Amino acid sequence: MKRCVALLLVFLLISGIGVFAKDTVTVMGVWGGVELEAFEKVMETFEAATGIEVEFEGTRDLPTLLTTRIEAGNPPDIIVLTGLGLMNDLARDGVLVELSNVLDMDKFAEEYNPIWRELATYKDGLYGLYISADVKSLVWYNPKAFEANGYEIPKNWGELEAHSKKMIADGNIPWSVGMESGAASGWPGTDWIEDIMLRTAGPEVYDQWVNHDIPWTDARVKRAFEIFGNIVKDEAYTWGGPIAVNATNFNDAIAPLFMDPPQAFMHRQASFITSAIREANPGLVAGEDYDFFPFPPIEEKYGTPVLGAADMVSLLTEKQAAKQFMRFLATPGAQSIWVGELGKIGVNKRINPNVYPDELTAKMAAVLQDAIVFRFDGSDSMPGAVGSGAFWTGIVDYVNGEDLDSVLEYIEAVADETYTGGAATD
């Protein structure tokens, strides 16, 4: 750590970031557990090199607390966002600081793929800085359990269904799924819907859906929910049935794969889940005890698109110390600490691949880099009231047994009030 701090200090001096300033930067976000521990190491490295104290304020209900703080005239300096919808809302309301005069844009252009600037742009202004990414189109499994039971990796949805039926016939449960996430409960289900939409309706229709150019009551959207429901609402397919699906925390849902004997055999989740696996099961070996295969294609013509998400930081104040921390977070050095601890995928192109904790994580990074079709997480791209509101609660309600048409009609009503331009048409 001492050598890391010394090298960082040299970098800060060379890059013009002030050091040993007397100030405090406040960061607000939803992180906890291993994510927060990893970010704290980034904060500590910055503090040791600059003398600027960074304080993290955690909350499970970021939109509500942030609104309260803004209305009180006491916003945090920096917020951590996982959704484009909220960033766009805040940028539209004039709450965020535009970053083109904060970051070194020449260096930014060299070190970031254009997509990361495009995704964080609102009306030609840059309002977010991505610091890590996750690949979402992954199905996790226990290779040893698969081998012991004679199960194979499915290459398409038909094979997945056949393998699932074989598991059930053997007295096993195919899936473990968890939707619980406090005020954000339901979000894991939105990822399922998005992956299914990409594989049944294609990327163009997916974009139309995200932009509300087609309504939530569209038959293609309903089909995606039905495919999802065929798994999570069937007690034979999911560990604990739909009650457990809504009650199980998303970080804990992979645990049944590693029980003795395994209580489930597959778990769909983003690349970040490796940190939860390592924390709960430090003796497991990546690639041997746990591995992944791509979420299988459903309609052959749409292939295997990659769905992804990313963590982004946005600036709310003109405080110089906060701007310094933003510039630091853009560097490969800062992101190397973050992704090295978590097993997330670095966004800065100059991150040394050796920082990843194992070959499995490097393989996930390759999935992102090699994607022929990539789409950003749909719910993160929607306005907050829809993507992190009605969509989340709609998932929970649907799993709980509410009529699907009623769920979709409710989400459509919220979308109709939220999107500029009003209702979509079939």
C-alpha positions in Angstrom: 0.0 0.0 0.0 2.9 2.4 0.8 4.3 1.9 -2.7 0.8 2.4 -4.2 0.4 5.7 -2.3 3.9 6.9 -3.3 3.2 6.2 -7.0 -0.2 7.8 -6.8 1.4 10.9 -5.2 3.8 11.2 -8.2 0.8 10.8 -10.6 -1.2 13.5 -8.8 1.7 15.9 -8.9 2.4 15.3 -12.6 -1.3 15.5 -13.6 -1.9 18.7 -11.8 -4.2 17.4 -9.1 -3.6 19.3 -5.9 -2.2 17.5 -2.9 -2.4 17.9 0.8 -5.4 20.2 0.5 -7.4 20.7 3.7 -11.0 19.8 2.8 -13.7 17.1 2.9 -15.6 15.5 0.1 -18.9 13.8 0.7 -20.0 10.9 -1.5 -23.5 9.5 -1.4 -24.4 6.1 -2.7 -26.2 2.8 -2.1 -23.0 0.7 -1.7 -22.6 -1.5 1.3 -20.6 -4.7 2.1 -17.8 -5.7 -0.2 -18.6 -2.8 -2.6 -18.2 -0.2 0.1 -15.1 -1.9 1.4 -13.5 -1.8 -2.0 -14.4 1.9 -2.5 -13.1 2.7 0.9 -9.7 1.5 -0.3 -9.9 3.9 -3.2 -10.9 6.7 -0.8 -8.0 5.9 1.6 -5.5 5.9 -1.2 -6.7 9.3 -2.3 -6.7 10.7 1.2 -3.2 9.4 1.9 -1.9 11.1 -1.3 -3.8 14.4 -1.0 -4.8 15.0 2.6 -8.4 15.5 1.4 -10.8 13.5 3.6 -13.5 11.6 1.7 -16.7 10.6 3.6 -19.2 8.1 2.2 -22.8 8.3 3.2 -24.7 5.1 2.5 -28.4 4.8 1.9 -30.7 2.2 0.4 -33.1 4.9 -0.8 -30.9 7.2 -2.8 -33.5 9.2 -4.7 -35.5 10.1 -1.6 -32.5 11.1 0.6 -30.9 13.0 -2.3 -34.1 14.9 -3.0 -34.3 15.9 0.7 -30.7 17.0 0.8 -31.0 19.1 -2.4 -34.2 20.8 -1.2 -32.5 21.6 2.1 -29.6 23.2 0.3 -27.1 20.6 1.5 -26.4 18.2 -1.3 -23.5 15.7 -1.2 -20.5 16.7 -3.4 -20.7 13.5 -5.4 -23.3 10.8 -5.9 -22.9 7.2 -7.1 -25.5 6.3 -9.7 -26.3 3.0 -11.4 -29.1 4.4 -13.5 -29.1 6.7 -16.5 -32.7 7.7 -15.7 -31.8 9.4 -12.5 -28.8 11.1 -14.0 -30.9 12.5 -16.8 -33.5 13.7 -14.4 -30.9 15.5 -12.3 -29.2 17.0 -15.3 -32.5 18.2 -16.7 -33.2 19.9 -13.3 -29.8 21.6 -13.4 -28.6 19.9 -10.3 -25.4 18.3 -11.7 -22.1 20.0 -12.7 -21.1 19.5 -16.3 -17.8 17.6 -16.4 -16.1 18.7 -19.6 -14.3 21.5 -17.7 -13.6 19.2 -14.7 -11.9 16.2 -16.4 -9.0 16.2 -18.7 -11.0 15.6 -21.9 -8.0 14.8 -24.1 -7.0 12.0 -21.7 -10.6 11.0 -21.3 -10.9 10.5 -25.1 -7.7 8.4 -25.1 -8.6 6.2 -22.2 -12.4 5.6 -22.6 -14.3 4.0 -25.4 -16.8 6.5 -26.9 -19.8 4.6 -25.6 -19.0 5.6 -22.1 -19.2 9.3 -23.0 -22.3 8.8 -25.1 -24.1 7.0 -22.2 -23.3 9.8 -19.7 -24.3 12.7 -22.0 -27.5 14.7 -21.6 -28.2 17.3 -24.3 -24.5 17.5 -25.4 -23.3 17.8 -21.8 -21.2 15.2 -19.9 -22.8 14.6 -16.5 -21.4 11.3 -15.4 -18.1 9.4 -15.1 -18.2 5.6 -15.3 -15.8 3.9 -13.1 -16.6 0.2 -13.5 -18.9 -2.1 -15.5 -20.7 -5.4 -15.1 -21.7 -7.9 -17.7 -25.3 -9.0 -17.0 -26.0 -11.7 -19.5 -24.4 -14.5 -17.5 -25.7 -17.8 -15.9 -23.7 -19.1 -13.0 -23.3 -22.7 -12.2 -21.2 -25.2 -10.1 -19.0 -27.1 -12.6 -18.4 -30.0 -10.2 -22.2 -30.3 -9.5 -23.0 -30.2 -13.2 -20.4 -32.9 -14.0 -21.5 -35.1 -11.1 -25.1 -35.1 -12.4 -24.3 -35.3 -16.0 -25.6 -31.9 -16.9 -24.2 -30.0 -19.9 -23.9 -26.3 -20.8 -27.0 -25.3 -22.9 -26.2 -23.6 -26.2 -29.8 -22.3 -26.7 -33.1 -21.8 -24.9 -34.4 -25.1 -26.1 -31.5 -26.9 -24.6 -31.9 -24.9 -21.4 -35.5 -26.0 -21.1 -34.6 -29.6 -21.8 -31.8 -29.5 -19.2 -34.1 -27.9 -16.6 -36.7 -30.6 -17.1 -34.0 -33.3 -16.6 -32.9 -31.6 -13.4 -36.5 -31.6 -12.2 -36.9 -35.3 -13.2 -33.8 -36.0 -11.2 -35.3 -34.5 -8.1 -33.2 -31.3 -8.4 -34.2 -27.6 -8.7 -32.8 -25.8 -11.7 -32.8 -22.2 -10.5 -32.1 -20.0 -7.5 -33.4 -16.5 -7.8 -33.5 -13.5 -5.4 -35.4 -10.2 -5.8 -35.0 -8.7 -2.4 -32.9 -5.5 -2.2 -34.6 -3.2 0.3 -36.2 -0.2 -1.4 -34.7 -1.5 -4.7 -36.4 -4.9 -4.5 -37.3 -6.3 -7.9 -34.4 -4.9 -9.9 -32.8 -8.4 -10.5 -36.0 -9.3 -12.4 -35.7 -6.3 -14.7 -32.4 -7.8 -15.9 -34.2 -11.0 -16.8 -36.8 -9.1 -18.7 -34.2 -7.1 -20.6 -32.1 -10.1 -21.5 -35.2 -11.9 -22.7 -36.4 -8.9 -24.7 -33.1 -8.7 -26.5 -33.3 -12.4 -27.4 -37.0 -12.5 -28.4 -37.7 -9.1 -29.9 -34.2 -7.9 -30.9 -32.1 -4.8 -30.2 -34.2 -2.4 -32.3 -37.4 -3.3 -30.5 -35.5 -3.3 -27.2 -34.5 0.3 -27.9 -38.1 1.3 -28.7 -39.2 -0.3 -25.5 -36.6 1.5 -23.4 -37.5 4.8 -25.1 -41.3 4.2 -24.7 -41.8 4.1 -28.4 -43.9 1.0 -27.8 -46.1 0.5 -24.8 -45.6 -1.8 -21.9 -48.7 -3.6 -22.9 -47.1 -4.6 -26.3 -47.3 -8.3 -26.9 -43.5 -8.6 -27.2 -43.1 -7.1 -23.7 -45.8 -9.4 -22.3 -44.0 -12.4 -23.9 -40.8 -11.5 -22.1 -42.6 -11.4 -18.8 -44.3 -14.7 -19.5 -41.0 -16.4 -20.2 -39.6 -15.0 -17.0 -42.7 -16.0 -15.1 -42.6 -19.6 -16.4 -39.4 -19.9 -14.3 -39.7 -17.8 -11.2 -43.4 -18.5 -10.6 -43.0 -22.3 -10.8 -42.0 -24.0 -7.5 -40.5 -26.9 -9.4 -38.1 -24.5 -11.2 -37.0 -22.2 -8.4 -35.5 -22.9 -5.0 -38.3 -22.0 -2.4 -40.8 -21.1 -5.1 -42.0 -17.5 -5.7 -42.2 -16.7 -2.0 -38.5 -17.3 -1.7 -37.8 -15.5 -4.9 -39.1 -12.2 -3.5 -37.8 -12.8 0.0 -34.2 -13.8 -0.9 -31.6 -11.0 -1.1 -29.9 -10.8 -4.5 -26.5 -11.3 -3.0 -27.6 -14.5 -1.1 -29.5 -16.1 -4.0 -26.4 -17.9 -5.4 -25.7 -19.7 -2.1 -27.8 -22.8 -2.9 -25.5 -23.7 -5.7 -22.7 -24.4 -3.2 -24.7 -26.2 -0.5 -24.0 -29.9 0.0 -25.8 -31.3 -1.8 -26.6 -28.4 -4.1 -30.1 -27.0 -3.6 -30.2 -25.4 -7.1 -28.0 -25.6 -10.2 -28.2 -22.2 -12.0 -28.3 -18.6 -11.1 -28.6 -15.7 -13.5 -26.7 -12.6 -12.3 -24.2 -10.0 -13.4 -20.4 -10.3 -13.1 -20.4 -8.5 -9.8 -21.7 -11.6 -8.0 -18.2 -13.0 -7.9 -17.5 -10.7 -4.9 -20.4 -12.2 -3.0 -19.2 -15.7 -3.9 -15.7 -15.0 -2.6 -17.0 -13.4 0.6 -19.3 -16.2 1.5 -17.1 -19.1 0.2 -13.5 -18.0 0.4 -12.3 -21.6 -0.3 -14.0 -21.8 -3.7 -11.8 -21.6 -6.8 -12.9 -19.5 -9.7 -13.3 -21.6 -12.9 -13.3 -24.9 -10.9 -16.0 -24.4 -8.2 -18.0 -21.7 -10.0 -18.1 -20.6 -13.6 -20.6 -19.0 -16.0 -22.1 -19.5 -19.5 -23.8 -16.9 -21.6 -27.5 -16.4 -21.1 -28.7 -18.6 -24.0 -30.2 -17.3 -27.3 -33.9 -17.7 -27.6 -34.6 -16.7 -31.2 -31.7 -17.8 -33.3 -31.7 -14.7 -35.5 -31.0 -12.4 -32.5 -28.0 -14.4 -31.3 -26.4 -13.8 -27.9 -26.5 -10.0 -27.2 -24.7 -8.7 -24.1 -26.6 -6.7 -21.5 -24.5 -4.5 -19.3 -24.5 -2.0 -16.5 -22.0 0.3 -14.9 -21.4 2.4 -11.8 -21.2 6.1 -12.5 -20.3 9.1 -10.3 -21.8 12.6 -10.8 -20.8 15.9 -9.4 -23.2 18.2 -7.6 -21.0 21.0 -6.2 -18.3 23.3 -7.4 -16.0 22.4 -4.5 -12.4 22.1 -5.8 -11.6 19.1 -3.6 -14.6 17.2 -5.1 -13.4 18.0 -8.6 -10.0 16.6 -7.7 -11.6 13.4 -6.5 -13.6 13.1 -9.7 -10.4 13.5 -11.7 -8.7 10.8 -9.6 -11.7 8.4 -10.1 -11.1 8.7 -13.9 -7.6 7.3 -13.7 -6.6 3.7 -14.3 -4.8 3.7 -10.9 -8.0 4.4 -9.0 -10.1 2.0 -11.1 -7.5 -0.7 -10.7 -7.9 -0.6 -6.9 -11.7 -0.8 -7.3 -12.0 -3.6 -9.9 -9.1 -5.5 -8.4 -10.9 -5.7 -5.1 -14.4 -6.5 -6.5 -13.8 -8.4 -9.7 -15.7 -5.8 -11.6 -14.7 -4.9 -15.1 -12.6 -1.7 -15.6 -13.9 1.1 -17.8 -10.6 2.8 -18.3 -8.9 1.1 -21.2 -5.4 1.4 -19.6 -6.1 -0.8 -16.7 -3.6 -3.6 -16.6 -5.5 -7.0 -17.0 -3.3 -8.4 -14.3 -5.3 -6.5 -11.7 -8.2 -8.8 -12.1 -8.4 -11.4 -9.3 -8.6 -14.4 -11.6 -8.8 -15.6 -15.2 -12.6 -15.9 -14.8 -12.9 -12.2 -14.4 -10.7 -11.6 -17.3 -13.0 -13.9 -19.3 -15.9 -11.8 -18.3 -14.1 -8.7 -19.5 -13.5 -10.4 -22.8 -17.3 -11.1 -23.1 -17.8 -7.3 -22.9 -15.1 -6.4 -25.3 -16.1 -9.1 -27.9 -19.8 -8.4 -27.9 -21.3 -8.0 -31.3 -24.5 -6.5 -29.9 -24.3 -4.6 -26.6 -27.1 -2.8 -24.8 -27.1 -0.9 -21.6 -29.3 -2.0 -18.8 -32.8 -0.9 -19.8 -34.2 0.0 -16.4 -31.1 2.1 -15.7 -31.8 4.0 -19.0 -35.4 4.7 -18.3 -36.7 7.7 -16.3 -36.4 7.0 -12.6 -40.1 6.8 -12.0 -40.3 3.9 -14.5 -37.0 2.1 -14.5 -36.3 2.3 -10.7 -39.9 2.7 -9.7 -42.8 1.0 -11.4 -40.7 -1.6 -13.2 -39.1 -2.7 -9.9 -42.4 -2.9 -8.0 -44.1 -4.5 -11.0 -41.6 -7.4 -10.9 -42.3 -8.0 -7.2 -46.1 -7.8 -7.8 -45.9 -10.2 -10.8 -43.9 -12.7 -8.8 -46.3 -12.4 -5.9 -49.1 -13.5 -8.2 -50.7 -10.3 -9.5 -52.3 -10.5 -12.9 -49.7 -9.8 -15.6 -52.0 -7.5 -17.7 -52.7 -5.4 -14.6 -49.0 -5.1 -13.8 -48.1 -4.0 -17.4 -51.0 -1.6 -17.5 -49.8 0.0 -14.3 -46.2 0.4 -15.5 -47.6 1.8 -18.8 -49.7 4.4 -16.9 -46.6 5.5 -15.0 -44.6 5.6 -18.2 -47.3 7.6 -19.9 -47.1 10.3 -17.3 -43.3 10.3 -17.2 -41.9 10.2 -20.7 -41.9 13.3 -22.8 -44.5 13.0 -25.5 -47.0 10.9 -23.5 -48.3 7.5 -24.5 -46.7 5.1 -26.9 -48.8 3.3 -29.5 -48.9 -0.3 -30.6 
